[in-house]
Amino acid sequence: MTDFWATELTQTVRNSEKLVQRRTRAKDVADWLEEYADEGPTSSNQGAAKVPFQRWFHFKEAFSPKFVADVLASLPYRVNRCVDPFGGSGTTAMTCRMLGLKSTSIEVNPFLADLIEAKLVPVSAAGFCRRYERLISTLVINDIDTRLVSGMPPTLCEPGVAGRFVFASDGYRTIRAIVRRSKRWDADEARLLRVLLGSVLVANSNVTINGKGRRYRRSGSPKSAADLIASLDYAVDAAIADLSRFAGLPKGGHRVLRGDSRRMLSRVSEADVAVFSPPYPNSFDYTDVYNLELWMLGYLGSPADNAALRKGTFRSHVQTKWQQTSQRATSATLAKVVTALSQRRGELWNRNIPEMVGFYFDDLYTIFEHLRRILQSGHHAVVAIGDSQYAGVHIDVARILGECVAPLGFALVKSGAIRSMRASSQHGGKFDLSEHCLVFERA
């Protein structure tokens, strides 16, 4: 399938020029996207792997800055302020910063919230470089760096459990020592260092990460502390190059709200447009996906912290026992899907999937309830979202969401497939699921 916004990069730059008042800012956008790989799907971050700031952390779930720029340029009114209820890696916020627009991002995952803010807050490249070199050259491992935090999975450090572990002991100690030392730094610089250290954790571990969590590598051994430092040096060099290249960008009016978007949207008074990609109803638990960064970088300090974070996430997975709530989203298609799933409950890999699907659309309904207040009449919510399938039952997310939010005064005025997605192996692994771009207009 073709991209819904399948514009060439040169056209994206021209679109960006429509959104900015100063030619210098339009040049910034062109320079920023210079390394964009135009063949990459706009629904993913693949094409932005070498784009400044975007390259700081590999975030597979993100849509591209090209997508955001093209969406904003396609709107029939001038945009000054944008809201993204699912900030992720900060693509919407960073694109808005380049375009000179204000933005509000909401992110429940504290590591990802730091990633967004690190991209938005200017840091002196020279000062950060000096401080980093001093830290590494004087790094001393203390006893506290060798210990596991209470509640931390015992597999995180060698010897692990039954011979399985994520980090070799010297690598683990080095990571913890860097985190400990960084706490003495200025908050903005410490945040950036945590983000860059987080970007090299998986590559220097004994695991790979996918939507279902971490998997141990079949061969090879985890990297040493020296390997880790070499990787971090490379990440720091790239960040310093980006900070220096775009040092003239103003800080701008950007807010990052940390917490559950279903509640945090109450703190947003207005926006011209909402551009976001919520978790898909595919049972990926993103607390597990970012488990390494959350524990190793000090965002989690106890099992209670982990449980609280997981319960604050969207109800798009079954890894948590969700509290039963009354149904708020009504849709004839959703009712048929939940009934079909309930009838095949015995075939499902988890018996709670029918309820999870209902909860998921209730949560999206809550998001649109907030957006009804935040957006003016005639303004839009642009959603990148994907279908799912369980036991042969297709969840047509576009149709269901359109039916659910119609009573709130949102009309689906444009819909298109961004790309096709492969179903899970239990359903044959064929490309029979769609990823959509849905444009809703508030009445």
C-alpha positions in Angstrom: 0.0 0.0 0.0 1.1 3.5 -0.6 1.7 6.2 2.0 -1.4 8.3 2.8 0.9 11.4 2.7 3.3 10.1 0.0 4.9 13.4 -0.8 8.5 13.7 -1.8 10.9 15.3 0.7 11.3 18.4 -1.5 7.5 18.9 -1.3 7.6 18.4 2.4 10.1 21.3 2.7 7.9 23.4 0.5 5.0 22.5 2.8 7.0 23.5 5.7 7.6 26.9 4.2 3.9 27.5 4.2 3.9 27.0 8.0 6.7 29.4 8.9 7.0 33.1 8.7 10.8 33.5 8.5 13.0 32.1 5.7 15.7 31.2 8.3 13.3 28.9 10.0 12.4 27.2 6.7 16.1 26.7 6.1 16.4 25.0 9.5 13.7 22.5 8.5 15.4 21.8 5.2 18.8 21.3 7.0 17.1 19.1 9.6 15.5 16.8 7.0 18.6 16.7 4.8 19.5 13.2 6.0 15.9 11.8 5.7 15.6 8.6 3.7 12.7 9.3 1.4 12.0 5.7 0.7 11.1 5.1 4.4 7.3 4.8 5.2 6.1 8.1 6.7 4.2 6.0 9.4 7.5 4.9 10.9 10.8 6.4 12.0 12.8 4.3 9.5 13.6 7.2 7.2 14.6 9.4 10.1 17.4 7.1 11.4 20.1 9.7 10.5 18.0 12.9 11.1 19.5 15.1 13.8 17.9 14.7 17.3 15.7 11.8 15.9 18.9 9.6 15.8 19.5 10.0 19.5 17.3 7.0 20.3 15.9 4.2 18.0 12.2 4.4 18.4 10.5 2.0 16.0 6.9 3.0 16.9 7.3 6.6 15.9 5.9 8.2 12.8 8.3 10.4 10.8 8.8 14.2 11.0 7.9 14.3 7.4 4.5 12.9 8.2 3.9 15.6 10.9 5.1 18.5 8.6 2.9 17.3 5.7 -0.1 16.9 8.0 0.2 20.4 9.4 0.6 21.9 6.0 -2.5 20.1 4.7 -4.8 21.8 7.2 -7.1 24.5 5.9 -6.1 26.9 8.7 -2.9 28.3 10.2 -1.5 26.2 13.1 0.1 27.9 16.0 -0.2 25.3 18.7 -0.2 21.4 18.5 -1.0 18.8 21.1 0.2 15.2 21.1 -1.4 13.0 23.8 1.1 10.2 23.2 4.5 11.9 22.9 6.6 8.8 22.4 10.0 9.9 21.0 8.9 13.5 20.5 8.6 13.6 16.8 5.5 15.9 16.8 7.2 18.2 19.4 10.5 18.3 17.6 8.9 19.0 14.2 6.9 21.8 15.8 10.1 23.3 17.3 11.7 23.3 13.9 8.6 25.0 12.4 8.4 27.6 15.1 5.1 26.2 16.4 4.1 25.7 20.0 3.4 22.2 21.3 2.3 20.2 24.3 3.3 16.6 24.6 2.0 14.1 27.1 4.0 10.9 27.9 3.4 8.4 30.7 6.8 6.7 30.3 9.3 8.8 32.3 12.3 7.7 30.1 10.5 8.7 26.9 9.3 12.0 28.6 13.0 12.7 29.2 13.8 11.9 25.6 11.3 14.4 24.4 12.4 17.1 26.7 16.1 16.5 25.9 15.3 17.2 22.3 13.5 20.4 23.1 15.7 22.1 25.8 18.9 23.7 24.4 22.1 22.5 26.1 25.6 24.0 25.5 27.4 21.5 23.3 30.9 22.6 24.6 29.9 22.5 28.2 28.2 19.1 27.9 31.2 17.7 26.2 33.6 18.9 28.9 31.5 17.6 31.7 31.1 14.2 30.0 34.8 13.8 29.4 35.5 14.7 33.0 32.9 12.2 34.3 34.3 9.3 32.2 38.0 10.0 33.0 37.3 10.2 36.7 34.7 7.4 36.9 35.1 5.3 40.0 33.0 2.2 40.8 31.5 2.2 44.3 30.0 -0.7 46.2 26.5 0.7 45.7 27.0 0.4 41.9 27.4 -3.4 42.2 24.1 -3.9 44.0 20.7 -4.6 42.5 18.0 -2.1 43.4 15.2 -3.6 45.6 12.7 -5.2 43.2 15.0 -5.0 40.2 14.8 -8.2 38.1 17.7 -10.4 39.2 18.5 -11.2 35.6 19.7 -7.7 34.9 23.2 -8.5 36.2 25.5 -11.4 35.9 25.2 -14.2 37.1 21.5 -13.7 36.7 19.1 -16.7 37.0 20.0 -20.1 35.6 22.9 -18.6 33.6 20.7 -16.0 31.9 21.6 -12.4 32.5 21.2 -9.1 30.6 24.5 -7.3 31.5 27.9 -8.5 32.3 28.9 -7.5 35.8 31.4 -4.8 34.7 28.9 -3.3 32.2 26.2 -3.2 34.9 28.5 -1.5 37.4 29.6 1.1 34.8 26.0 2.0 33.9 25.0 2.4 37.5 28.1 4.5 38.3 27.4 6.9 35.4 23.8 7.3 36.5 24.9 8.0 40.1 27.5 10.6 39.0 25.1 12.3 36.6 22.8 13.2 39.5 25.3 15.9 40.5 24.9 17.6 37.1 22.6 20.4 36.0 19.1 18.9 35.4 19.1 19.6 31.6 22.6 18.0 31.1 21.8 15.1 33.4 18.6 14.4 31.4 20.5 14.4 28.1 23.2 12.0 29.4 20.5 9.6 30.7 18.9 9.6 27.3 22.1 8.9 25.5 23.1 6.2 27.9 19.7 4.7 27.4 20.2 4.6 23.7 23.2 2.2 24.0 21.8 -0.2 26.7 20.3 -2.8 24.4 23.2 -2.9 22.0 25.6 -3.6 24.9 23.3 -6.2 26.5 22.6 -9.9 26.1 19.1 -9.4 24.9 17.0 -8.0 22.0 13.8 -6.1 22.4 10.5 -6.3 20.5 6.9 -5.6 21.2 6.5 -8.6 23.5 9.5 -7.6 25.7 13.1 -8.8 25.8 14.5 -12.0 24.3 18.0 -13.4 25.1 20.4 -13.5 22.2 21.0 -16.9 20.8 24.8 -16.5 20.4 27.6 -14.2 21.4 28.2 -12.6 24.8 27.3 -9.2 26.3 29.7 -6.4 25.7 32.3 -5.2 28.2 32.4 -1.9 30.0 34.9 -0.7 27.5 32.4 -1.5 24.7 29.7 0.3 26.5 31.8 3.5 26.9 32.8 3.3 23.3 29.2 3.2 22.3 28.3 6.0 24.6 31.2 8.1 23.2 29.7 7.7 19.7 26.2 8.7 20.9 27.6 11.7 22.8 29.5 12.8 19.7 26.4 12.6 17.5 24.3 14.6 20.1 27.0 17.3 20.4 27.1 17.6 16.6 23.3 18.1 16.5 23.3 20.6 19.4 26.1 22.6 17.7 24.5 22.5 14.3 21.1 23.8 15.6 22.4 26.0 18.4 20.5 29.0 17.1 17.0 27.5 17.5 15.0 29.3 20.1 13.7 27.2 23.0 10.1 28.1 22.0 6.8 27.3 23.7 7.0 23.6 24.3 5.5 21.7 27.3 6.1 18.1 28.2 3.4 16.8 30.7 4.4 13.6 32.4 1.6 11.1 33.2 -1.5 9.4 31.9 -2.9 11.2 28.9 -6.5 10.3 29.9 -5.9 12.6 32.9 -3.2 15.0 31.9 -5.2 16.3 28.9 -7.3 18.2 31.5 -4.3 20.5 31.9 -4.4 21.5 28.2 -6.6 24.5 27.6 -6.4 24.8 23.8 -4.7 23.7 20.6 -5.2 24.1 16.9 -4.7 20.5 16.0 -4.0 17.2 17.7 -1.5 14.9 15.9 -0.8 11.5 17.6 -0.4 7.8 17.4 -1.8 5.9 20.4 -0.8 2.4 21.3 -2.5 -0.1 19.0 -4.8 -2.8 20.4 -2.1 -5.4 19.8 -1.3 -6.3 23.4 2.2 -4.8 23.4 3.1 -3.7 26.9 5.4 -0.8 26.4 6.4 -0.8 30.1 8.0 -4.1 29.4 9.5 -2.9 26.1 11.4 -0.1 28.0 12.1 -2.2 31.1 15.9 -2.0 30.7 15.9 1.8 30.4 13.4 2.3 33.3 15.3 0.1 35.8 18.9 0.8 34.8 18.6 4.5 34.6 16.8 4.9 37.9 13.3 5.7 36.8 12.0 2.7 38.8 13.0 2.1 42.4 10.6 -0.6 43.5 8.1 -3.1 42.2 5.4 -0.7 43.3 6.8 1.9 40.9 6.7 -0.6 38.1 3.1 -1.6 38.9 2.0 2.1 39.1 3.5 2.9 35.8 1.9 0.0 34.1 -1.5 0.8 35.5 -1.2 4.3 34.1 -0.8 3.1 30.6 -3.4 2.8 27.9 -5.5 -0.4 28.2 -4.1 -1.9 25.0 -2.7 -5.1 26.4 -3.5 -7.9 28.8 -0.3 -7.9 30.9 -2.1 -6.1 33.6 -5.3 -7.0 35.4 -7.5 -4.0 34.5 -10.2 -2.6 36.8 -13.6 -3.3 35.4 -15.3 -0.1 34.2 -18.7 0.6 32.6 -18.7 0.8 28.8 -18.7 4.4 27.5 -17.7 3.9 23.8 -20.6 2.7 21.7 -20.2 1.2 18.3 -22.2 -1.5 16.5 -19.0 -2.8 14.9 -17.2 -2.9 18.3 -20.1 -4.8 19.8 -19.9 -7.5 17.0 -16.1 -7.7 17.5 -16.3 -8.2 21.3 -19.1 -10.8 20.8 -17.1 -12.7 18.2 -14.0 -12.7 20.5 -16.0 -13.8 23.5 -17.4 -16.7 21.4 -13.8 -17.8 20.6 -12.4 -17.2 24.0 -11.1 -20.7 24.2 -9.0 -20.1 21.1 -7.4 -16.9 22.4 -3.9 -16.9 23.8 -5.3 -14.8 26.7 -8.9 -15.1 27.9 -9.1 -11.4 28.8 -8.6 -10.1 25.2 -12.4 -9.4 24.6 -12.5 -7.1 27.6 -9.2 -5.5 26.7 -10.5 -4.5 23.3 -13.6 -2.9 24.9 -11.4 -1.0 27.4 -9.1 0.2 24.6 -11.9 2.0 22.8 -13.2 3.4 26.0 -9.8 4.9 26.6 -9.7 6.4 23.1 -13.2 7.8 23.8 -11.8 9.6 26.9 -9.1 11.1 24.8 -11.6 12.5 22.3 -13.8 13.8 25.1 -10.8 16.0 26.1 -10.1 17.0 22.5 -13.7 18.2 22.1 -13.0 20.9 24.7 -9.4 21.6 23.5 -10.1 22.0 19.7 -12.3 24.6 18.1 -15.1 23.8 15.7 -13.7 23.0 12.3 -10.3 21.9 13.7 -8.8 18.4 13.5 -7.5 15.4 15.3 -5.1 13.4 13.1 -4.5 9.9 14.3 -2.1 7.2 13.0 -3.4 3.9 14.2 -3.4 0.2 13.3 -5.7 -2.7 13.2 -5.3 -6.0 15.1 -6.5 -9.5 14.8 -7.2 -12.3 17.4 -8.3 -15.8 16.6 -9.2 -14.7 13.1 -11.4 -11.8 14.3 -10.4 -8.6 12.6 -10.5 -5.4 14.7 -11.2 -2.7 12.1 -9.9 0.2 14.2 -10.8 3.0 11.8 -14.4 2.0 11.5 -14.9 1.4 15.2 -13.2 4.6 16.3 -15.2 6.6 13.8 -18.4 5.2 15.2 -17.3 5.7 18.8 -16.4 9.4 18.6 -19.3 10.5 16.3 -21.5 11.2 19.4 -18.8 13.5 20.6 -19.1 15.6 17.5 -16.1 14.3 15.6 -16.6 13.3 11.9 -14.1 11.2 10.1 -13.4 13.4 7.1 -10.4 11.6 5.6 -9.1 8.1 5.9 -6.3 6.3 4.2 -4.0 3.3 4.6 -0.5 4.4 5.5 0.9 0.9 5.0 0.0 -2.8 5.5 1.2 -4.6 8.5 2.1 -8.2 9.0 -0.2 -10.2 11.3 1.4 -12.2 14.1 2.8 -15.7 13.3 -0.2 -17.4 14.9 -2.4 -15.8 12.1 0.0 -16.9 9.3 2.2 -13.8 9.3 0.6 -12.3 6.2 0.3 -8.6 5.4 -3.4 -8.5 6.1 -3.7 -5.7 8.7 -3.8 -2.0 7.9 -2.3 1.0 9.5 -4.4 4.1 9.0 -4.2 7.9 9.0 -7.6 9.1 10.2 -8.5 12.8 10.1 -11.4 13.8 12.4 -13.0 17.2 12.3 -14.7 18.7 15.3 -18.2 19.9 14.6 
